[in-house]
Amino acid sequence: MSEKKKPDNLMFAVKAGTIQASIWKNVHEKVEFFNVVASRSYKQGEEWKKTEVTLNMREVPDMILCLKKVYEQNRAKVQDIE
């Protein structure tokens, strides 16, 4: 069995459970820029599917902040119920 070759523009990838994030290098008119692709894999019936969102690097801190606030809000509600 042959091993898949990593695409040249894939800079970094990390996976935790069903969540994956990767950094991709792009070049447009000789200018380099980087995008982050976050994805979640899930099984629907017998088929594996994936949803993903692409952000430019400037948007990543805002996404982290939003996700953290949503998580904290959810935790507060769960603690109220308990």
N, C-alpha and C positions, 0 to 999 in steps of 0.2 A: 504494500500500500504506500503510495507516495504522499509526502507531506505537502500541504498547501503553502505556497509562497506568499509572504506578506506583501500587500501592495506597497509600492514605493512611497505613496503619499500618506500612508498610515504611520503616524508618529508615535502613538501610545494607545494602549487599550487596557482597561481594567474591568473585571467582572465580579459582582457580588450577588450570589443567588441567581435570580432571573433578570437582574439589572446589569446593563453593560454601558460603559462610557468610553468613547475613543476620541482622539485628536487627529484631525486630518489637515494636511498642508495642501493649500491650493495656490495656484499662480495665475494671475490675470494681468496681461500686459506687463509682464516682468516684475510684478509686485506680488510678494508672498503674503498670504493671510491664512489664518487657522480657524477651523470650525470644530465644534464639539458636537458629537452625535451621541445622544442618550437614548437607550432602547430598553424595552421590556419584552421578554419572550413569554409566551403563554401557549398552552395547548387547548385547542378547540376540537373536541372529538378526538380523532387520531392524528390530526394535523397540527404541527407547530407553527405558530404565527408570531409576528413581531410588530410592535408599534414603536415609532421613534420620533424624536424631535431633533432638529438641527439648530444650533445657536452659534453666533460668532463669539469669539473670546470675550468681547466687551459685555456680552449679555450673561455670561456664566455667573458672576457674583450676584446679579439681580435674581437669577433663577435659584441660586443657593439660598439667598435671603427669603424668597417667597416660599420655598419648600420647607425651610426651617420654621417659618411662622405658621404655616399650615399644620405642620407636625405638632408644634407646641400647642396650638389651638385645639387640635384633636385630643392630645394628651390631657389638657385641662378639662375637656368635656367628659372624657372617660373617667377621670378621677372624681368628678362631681357625681357621676352615676354610682361609682363604687362607694 
